[in-house]
Every structure is written in C-alpha cells, then in structure tokens.
Amino acid sequence: MGNFKGHALPGSFFLIVGLWWSVKFSLWHASRRNKNACHLASKITYRRLEVIEASVILLFALVGMMAEQFVPDGPQLKLYNYEDKHWDHLMNWQHATMYLFFGISAAVSITVHTMGVVPIAFDRLLLAIALFVEGFLFYYHLHGRLMLDVHVHQLLLFAIFGGALTIFLEVFFRGNILLELLRCSLCLLQGSWLWQIGFVLYPPSSFPEWDSMDHNNMMFITMCYCWHYSFALLTVAVIFTIISWLVRTKLKKTPQLEMGLLKTKEREEESEEDL
C-alpha cells in the first residue's frame, strides 16, 4: 500500500462492493415490498447471491494475501529476520492479516448460506469483526508519520469503525434497510477516501505535492472528507430511488395472471428452502 496503486486498488474494490451492496439491498427491499414484482424476492435467490458474493470476496482475499507475501520485495512468508535481528516487512504482514479476516468472513458466509448448520447472523458478525480488525491495525499503523499522513488515515478510521458498528447492529436487526444503506454509504466512503489518500500522499507526476505540515491542508482535507461522504450518500439514494422505481414499474406492467404465477412460484421456492 506504500504507493498510489496500493491505495487505488483496494479503494476500487470497496467502491465496487459498496455499489453492489447498494443495488442488492435496494432490489431486495423493493422486491419484498412488492412480492409479485419479480422472483428475486425469494429467499433462495437471495442466498445464492450471498454465496456468489462471498466466493468473490474470498477469492480476492486469497489473492491479496498471496500478493502481499510474494511480491518481489515481499517477506516471502518470513516474519523475523534472524540475521539482522528485526521483524521482516511488518507492513505487508499487517495488510495480509486484514485480508485474512475478510477471507474468514467470506468463508463463514458461504457456510451459513449453503449448509444451514451455522446461525444466520454469523455472516454479519464475522464481517463486522473483519472491519474492526482492519481499523484496529490501521490505528496502530500510523506511528512516526507526518501530520497530514496521520490525519488522512485517522479520517479513514471513521468510515471503517462506522461500518463495523453498522454491520454489528445488523446482527440483531437483520434486514433493516436503513442499516444496510448506511453500510453501503460507509463502504463507498472508504473506497473513495482510499483514492483520495493516494492522491494526497503519492500524487501522480502531473499533480502538485501536498505540504504535510500545513494546517490549511488539514482543514481542507477534513472538509473534503465531508464532501466524499455527501457524494456517497447521494449515490446510495440515487441507486435506491432508481431500483424502487424500476420494480414498481415492472409491477404495473405485469399482467395479473403472470403476477399470480410468480407468487405461486415464490411460495414453492420458499417451501423447498424450508425443507
């Protein structure tokens, strides 16, 4: 992560996940409110989407761990250098640890939605723990850095810990659309802010460098953080509005006979799932 690409790549991942969650939760909420509108309201379809999503996250987590270890200047699975008597590439190990917990969360989610032997809330609990671990490691990742460097990462912690708290509340209030949309906005904020950190700390050659000790830069970057969150909220609101409108439009255009058949099909799927 010690360069522009190292912040842009995970930032892009969180942006994609935030957009996907916004679409998924909006579609699920709108479909459940209008059960006749489409077959996506069935629980079996929702669980399939959860398994696919968790599988993709697990794959990215494994690739991330391997990349952190086996890049040309990586630790190559060596934690301690006995010749020089010091810890070896701890930054890479910290990043790999973050990926590890996201991978554990994804594996648990796959187990929850395929085997049915694990309590359903475990997927949310492990995801909340993964985000907490990410924030916990970032919090102790800033010692000895310049003022602006510390500040932009401290602002990132608000998005991370806010997301962890929101997902933890989903353990007890699963299906609450307000918590789910709040989670989406914080995930988008984390993604866009990682991009912003890349531009601040490692600006491309065509961009001017930031003065890390200028207090005005601290004030501006704090205000910029608020702008990022406002765009995240706006993005989630637009997605939710568009999907709700599309589902209602489909409901109006669906003939009554077809709506009845869809409803019957949904009930059959729910019964199969219960069995």
WOVENFEN-V993150 format. One record per backbone hydrogen bond with DSSP energy under -1.0 kcal/mol. NH is the residue of the N-H (numbers start at 1). CO is the residue of the C=O. If there is no record, write none. Layout:
NH|CO  NH|CO
//
This chain:
7|4  8|4  9|5  11|7  12|8  13|9  14|10  15|11  16|12  17|13  18|14  19|15  20|16  21|17  22|18  23|19  24|20  25|21  26|22  27|23  28|24  29|25  30|26  31|27  32|28  33|29  34|30  37|34  41|38  42|39  46|42  47|43  48|44  49|45  50|46  51|47  52|48  53|49  54|50  55|51  56|52  57|53  58|54  59|55  60|56  61|57  62|58  63|59  64|60  65|61  66|62  67|63  68|64  69|65  70|66  71|67  74|71  76|69  78|75  81|86  85|81  86|81  88|79  93|89  94|90  95|91  96|92  97|93  98|94  99|95  100|96  101|97  102|98  103|99  104|100  105|101  106|102  107|103  108|104  109|105  110|106  111|107  112|108  113|109  115|111  122|119  125|121  126|122  127|123  128|124  129|125  130|126  131|127  132|128  133|129  134|130  135|131  136|132  137|133  138|134  139|135  140|136  141|138  145|142  148|212  150|146  151|147  152|148  153|149  154|150  155|151  156|152  157|153  160|156  161|157  162|158  163|159  164|160  165|161  166|162  167|163  168|164  169|165  170|166  171|168  172|169  173|169  176|173  180|176  181|177  182|178  183|179  184|180  185|181  186|182  187|183  188|184  189|185  190|186  191|187  192|188  193|189  194|190  195|191  196|192  197|193  198|194  199|195  200|196  201|197  202|198  207|204  214|211  218|214  219|215  220|216  221|217  222|218  223|219  224|220  225|221  226|222  227|223  228|224  229|225  230|226  231|227  232|228  233|229  234|230  235|231  236|232  237|233  238|234  239|235  240|236  241|237  242|238  243|239  244|240  245|241  246|242  247|243  248|244  249|245  250|246  251|247  252|248  253|249  254|250  259|255  260|256  261|257  262|258  263|259  264|260  265|261  266|262  267|263  268|264  269|265  270|266  271|267  272|268  273|269  274|270  275|271
//
